[in-house]
Amino acid sequence: MTVRVIRSIQFDEQALRSGPAFLENVGPGLLVTLDTEQRLDAEGKPSLPVELGSIVRIRRPDGTLTACIVAAVEVWGPYVGLYFPRTQQHEIPISSEIELPG
């Protein structure tokens, strides 16, 4: 499955001070919002689009490719976000396509 990045938020150490456990476990990085909605499994429970620690391939709008490790999956309402530690906004710009495994 391929999804598109529609939004991104950079989290540095200062932004993560309110979540010390998150800062310690994952660290500064980039949260990208995807153009896909949260899905439910057969039992009606949220189904994550990718497992933590998965490597995903990213095609930037300029056609270049990179790979990143998913450190966290954020779900709020119908929105799904992937968190990439030690990643800057220019590395995964808006409109990038992310190939999810499976």
Residue frames as a rotation matrix with the C-alpha (Angstrom) as fourth column:
MET 1
0.586 0.810 0.000 0.00
0.810 -0.586 0.000 0.00
0.000 0.000 -1.000 0.00
THR 2
-0.593 -0.731 0.339 1.26
0.731 -0.665 -0.154 3.47
0.338 0.157 0.928 -0.88
VAL 3
0.524 0.708 -0.473 0.16
0.836 -0.534 0.127 6.54
-0.163 -0.462 -0.872 1.08
ARG 4
0.038 -0.458 0.888 0.93
0.529 -0.745 -0.407 10.23
0.848 0.485 0.214 0.68
VAL 5
-0.510 -0.284 -0.812 2.24
0.840 -0.368 -0.399 12.67
-0.185 -0.886 0.426 3.29
ILE 6
0.241 0.684 0.689 -0.26
0.726 -0.598 0.340 15.52
0.644 0.418 -0.641 3.71
ARG 7
0.801 -0.020 0.598 1.23
-0.360 -0.815 0.454 17.25
0.478 -0.579 -0.660 6.78
SER 8
0.165 -0.754 -0.635 4.38
0.649 0.568 -0.506 17.14
0.743 -0.329 0.583 8.90
ILE 9
0.896 0.053 0.442 5.42
-0.292 -0.679 0.674 18.39
0.335 -0.733 -0.592 12.31
GLN 10
-0.026 -0.975 -0.219 9.02
0.047 0.218 -0.975 18.64
0.999 -0.036 0.040 13.49
PHE 11
0.964 0.264 -0.016 9.61
0.013 0.010 1.000 17.69
0.264 -0.965 0.006 17.14
ASP 12
-0.042 -0.993 0.112 12.84
-0.171 -0.104 -0.980 18.86
0.984 -0.060 -0.165 18.72
GLU 13
-0.581 -0.256 -0.772 13.93
0.622 0.472 -0.624 18.34
0.524 -0.844 -0.116 22.32
GLN 14
-0.971 0.235 0.052 12.20
-0.222 -0.790 -0.571 21.50
-0.093 -0.566 0.819 23.46
ALA 15
-0.260 0.930 -0.259 8.87
-0.830 -0.079 0.552 20.45
0.493 0.359 0.793 21.91
LEU 16
0.119 0.270 -0.955 9.13
0.029 0.961 0.276 17.02
0.992 -0.061 0.107 23.59
ARG 17
-0.814 -0.491 0.311 9.82
-0.259 -0.173 -0.950 18.31
0.520 -0.854 0.014 27.12
SER 18
-0.140 0.844 0.518 6.17
-0.990 -0.115 -0.081 17.76
-0.009 -0.525 0.851 28.06
GLY 19
0.898 0.409 -0.161 6.59
-0.418 0.908 -0.021 14.07
0.138 0.086 0.987 27.17
PRO 20
0.132 -0.957 0.257 9.84
-0.959 -0.058 0.277 12.98
-0.251 -0.283 -0.926 28.85
ALA 21
0.106 -0.063 0.992 9.16
-0.088 0.993 0.073 9.26
-0.990 -0.095 0.100 28.27
PHE 22
0.900 0.254 0.355 8.65
0.328 0.144 -0.934 9.87
-0.288 0.956 0.046 24.54
LEU 23
0.718 -0.691 -0.087 11.79
-0.672 -0.655 -0.344 11.99
0.180 0.306 -0.935 24.40
GLU 24
-0.029 -0.759 0.650 13.80
-0.807 0.402 0.432 9.30
-0.589 -0.512 -0.625 26.17
ASN 25
0.111 0.156 0.982 12.42
0.112 0.979 -0.169 6.34
-0.987 0.129 0.091 24.18
VAL 26
0.585 0.238 0.775 12.13
0.759 0.174 -0.627 7.82
-0.284 0.956 -0.078 20.69
GLY 27
-0.381 -0.808 -0.450 13.79
0.615 -0.585 0.529 11.23
-0.691 -0.075 0.719 20.67
PRO 28
-0.112 0.282 -0.953 13.49
-0.421 -0.882 -0.211 14.22
-0.900 0.378 0.218 18.35
GLY 29
-0.771 -0.146 0.620 12.17
0.441 0.581 0.684 13.59
-0.460 0.801 -0.383 14.87
LEU 30
-0.819 0.456 -0.349 9.38
-0.573 -0.613 0.544 14.08
0.034 0.646 0.763 12.38
LEU 31
-0.441 0.789 0.428 5.69
0.272 0.572 -0.774 13.17
-0.855 -0.225 -0.467 12.60
VAL 32
-0.931 0.175 -0.321 3.98
-0.363 -0.341 0.867 12.90
0.042 0.924 0.381 9.21
THR 33
-0.148 0.953 0.264 0.22
-0.375 0.193 -0.907 12.69
-0.915 -0.233 0.329 8.69
LEU 34
-0.903 -0.190 0.384 -0.92
0.204 0.597 0.776 10.30
-0.377 0.780 -0.500 5.98
ASP 35
-0.619 0.691 -0.372 -3.73
-0.784 -0.513 0.351 10.63
0.052 0.509 0.859 3.45
THR 36
-0.431 0.483 -0.762 -5.32
0.068 0.859 0.507 7.41
0.900 0.167 -0.403 4.68
GLU 37
0.184 0.577 0.796 -7.87
-0.830 -0.342 0.440 7.05
0.526 -0.742 0.416 7.45
GLN 38
-0.662 -0.341 0.667 -7.58
-0.708 0.577 -0.408 4.77
-0.245 -0.742 -0.624 10.46
ARG 39
-0.136 0.589 -0.797 -9.01
-0.566 0.614 0.550 1.33
0.813 0.526 0.250 9.71
LEU 40
0.094 0.250 0.964 -10.60
-0.941 0.339 0.004 -1.18
-0.326 -0.907 0.267 12.02
ASP 41
-0.905 -0.390 -0.169 -9.94
-0.422 0.874 0.239 -4.92
0.055 0.288 -0.956 12.07
ALA 42
-0.483 0.743 -0.463 -12.67
0.069 0.560 0.826 -7.61
0.873 0.367 -0.322 11.94
GLU 43
-0.228 0.366 -0.902 -13.29
0.945 0.308 -0.113 -7.16
0.236 -0.878 -0.416 15.69
GLY 44
0.707 0.561 0.431 -13.72
0.501 -0.827 0.254 -3.40
0.499 0.036 -0.866 15.39
LYS 45
0.573 -0.604 -0.555 -10.36
0.472 -0.310 0.825 -2.58
-0.670 -0.734 0.107 16.98
PRO 46
0.714 -0.367 -0.596 -7.95
-0.603 -0.756 -0.257 -0.05
-0.356 0.543 -0.761 15.44
SER 47
0.724 -0.500 0.475 -5.60
0.620 0.774 -0.132 -1.64
-0.301 0.390 0.870 12.94
LEU 48
0.292 -0.700 -0.652 -2.19
-0.200 -0.711 0.674 -0.02
-0.935 -0.066 -0.348 12.61
PRO 49
0.908 0.111 -0.404 -1.02
-0.404 -0.021 -0.914 0.50
-0.110 0.994 0.025 9.01
VAL 50
0.304 -0.886 -0.350 2.55
-0.213 0.295 -0.932 -0.59
0.929 0.358 -0.099 9.84
GLU 51
0.766 -0.091 -0.636 4.39
0.592 0.486 0.643 -2.26
0.251 -0.869 0.426 12.71
LEU 52
0.851 -0.525 0.030 6.83
-0.468 -0.731 0.497 -0.33
-0.239 -0.437 -0.867 14.88
GLY 53
0.053 -0.941 0.334 10.39
-0.248 0.312 0.917 -0.85
-0.967 -0.132 -0.217 13.73
SER 54
0.520 0.196 0.831 9.35
0.683 0.489 -0.542 -1.42
-0.513 0.850 0.120 10.12
ILE 55
-0.625 -0.685 -0.375 11.47
0.180 -0.594 0.784 0.06
-0.759 0.423 0.494 7.37
VAL 56
0.539 0.816 0.211 9.43
0.493 -0.102 -0.864 1.99
-0.683 0.569 -0.458 4.82
ARG 57
-0.520 -0.658 0.545 10.52
0.830 -0.238 0.505 3.30
-0.203 0.714 0.670 1.45
ILE 58
0.312 0.558 -0.769 9.84
0.371 -0.816 -0.442 6.95
-0.874 -0.148 -0.462 0.74
ARG 59
-0.252 -0.290 0.923 9.64
0.962 -0.181 0.205 8.56
0.107 0.940 0.325 -2.70
ARG 60
-0.389 0.020 -0.921 10.04
0.372 -0.911 -0.177 12.32
-0.843 -0.412 0.347 -2.44
PRO 61
0.651 0.721 -0.238 8.26
0.114 -0.403 -0.908 14.68
-0.751 0.564 -0.344 -4.85
ASP 62
0.280 -0.623 -0.731 11.55
-0.874 -0.481 0.075 15.16
-0.398 0.617 -0.679 -6.76
GLY 63
0.719 0.119 -0.684 11.67
-0.508 0.762 -0.401 11.40
0.474 0.636 0.609 -7.43
THR 64
-0.413 -0.910 -0.031 14.52
-0.602 0.298 -0.741 10.55
0.683 -0.287 -0.671 -5.06
LEU 65
0.556 0.564 -0.611 14.15
0.005 0.733 0.681 7.58
0.831 -0.382 0.404 -2.72
THR 66
-0.502 -0.665 0.553 15.08
-0.692 -0.074 -0.718 7.04
0.518 -0.743 -0.423 0.89
ALA 67
0.080 0.507 -0.858 14.24
0.329 0.800 0.503 4.53
0.941 -0.322 -0.102 3.61
CYS 68
-0.438 -0.141 0.888 13.28
-0.701 -0.565 -0.435 5.27
0.563 -0.813 0.148 7.22
ILE 69
-0.741 0.172 -0.649 12.38
0.459 0.835 -0.303 3.26
0.490 -0.523 -0.698 10.32
VAL 70
0.126 0.876 0.466 8.94
-0.176 -0.443 0.879 3.84
0.976 -0.193 0.098 11.86
ALA 71
-0.849 -0.516 -0.115 9.43
0.054 0.131 -0.990 4.49
0.525 -0.847 -0.083 15.59
ALA 72
-0.720 0.683 -0.124 5.83
0.125 -0.048 -0.991 5.32
-0.683 -0.729 -0.051 16.50
VAL 73
-0.644 0.659 0.387 2.35
0.505 -0.013 0.863 5.29
0.574 0.752 -0.325 15.02
GLU 74
-0.884 0.382 -0.269 0.00
-0.028 -0.617 -0.786 8.05
-0.466 -0.688 0.557 16.15
VAL 75
-0.548 0.798 0.250 -3.75
0.645 0.212 0.734 7.80
0.533 0.564 -0.631 15.68
TRP 76
-0.789 0.411 -0.458 -6.10
0.115 -0.633 -0.766 10.68
-0.604 -0.656 0.452 16.50
GLY 77
0.155 0.927 -0.340 -9.65
-0.561 -0.201 -0.803 10.40
-0.813 0.315 0.489 15.25
PRO 78
0.928 0.249 0.278 -9.56
0.071 0.613 -0.787 9.27
-0.366 0.750 0.551 11.63
TYR 79
0.696 -0.692 -0.193 -5.98
-0.635 -0.466 -0.616 10.50
0.336 0.551 -0.763 11.12
VAL 80
0.855 -0.518 0.003 -2.87
0.483 0.799 0.357 8.34
-0.188 -0.304 0.934 11.09
GLY 81
0.730 -0.684 -0.003 0.67
-0.657 -0.700 -0.281 9.59
0.190 0.207 -0.960 11.58
LEU 82
0.723 -0.621 -0.303 4.07
0.600 0.782 -0.171 7.94
0.343 -0.059 0.938 11.43
TYR 83
0.886 -0.463 0.037 7.00
-0.395 -0.710 0.583 9.13
-0.243 -0.531 -0.812 13.54
PHE 84
0.675 -0.738 -0.014 10.56
0.496 0.467 -0.732 8.97
0.546 0.487 0.681 12.25
PRO 85
0.777 -0.426 -0.463 13.32
0.309 -0.383 0.871 9.73
-0.548 -0.820 -0.165 14.79
ARG 86
-0.159 -0.942 -0.295 16.36
0.203 -0.323 0.924 11.79
-0.966 0.087 0.243 13.82
THR 87
-0.312 0.158 0.937 14.55
0.949 0.089 0.301 12.92
-0.036 0.984 -0.177 10.65
GLN 88
-0.707 0.012 -0.707 14.11
0.072 -0.993 -0.090 16.47
-0.703 -0.115 0.702 9.36
GLN 89
0.300 0.939 -0.170 11.21
-0.049 -0.163 -0.985 17.91
-0.953 0.304 -0.003 7.32
HIS 90
0.170 -0.265 -0.949 13.33
-0.936 -0.346 -0.071 18.25
-0.309 0.900 -0.307 4.17
GLU 91
-0.835 -0.524 0.165 13.98
-0.469 0.837 0.283 14.48
-0.286 0.159 -0.945 4.27
ILE 92
-0.626 0.732 0.268 10.25
0.768 0.639 0.049 13.63
-0.135 0.237 -0.962 3.98
PRO 93
-0.954 0.240 -0.180 8.54
-0.255 -0.965 0.062 16.65
-0.159 0.105 0.982 2.42
ILE 94
-0.073 0.994 0.079 4.79
-0.286 0.055 -0.957 17.01
-0.955 -0.092 0.280 2.05
SER 95
0.609 0.447 -0.655 3.49
-0.769 0.134 -0.625 15.05
-0.192 0.884 0.426 -1.00
SER 96
-0.614 -0.780 -0.123 6.10
-0.789 0.613 0.049 12.32
0.037 0.127 -0.991 -0.51
GLU 97
0.500 0.718 -0.484 4.78
-0.656 0.679 0.330 8.80
0.565 0.152 0.811 -1.07
ILE 98
-0.375 -0.562 0.737 5.44
-0.899 0.416 -0.140 6.15
-0.228 -0.715 -0.661 1.58
GLU 99
-0.002 0.301 -0.954 5.33
-0.520 0.814 0.258 2.47
0.854 0.497 0.155 0.63
LEU 100
0.118 0.139 0.983 4.00
-0.969 0.234 0.083 0.48
-0.219 -0.962 0.163 3.57
PRO 101
-0.876 -0.463 -0.134 5.02
-0.480 0.862 0.163 -3.19
0.040 0.208 -0.977 3.85
GLY 102
-0.684 0.616 0.391 2.42
0.320 0.735 -0.597 -5.88
-0.656 -0.283 -0.700 3.22
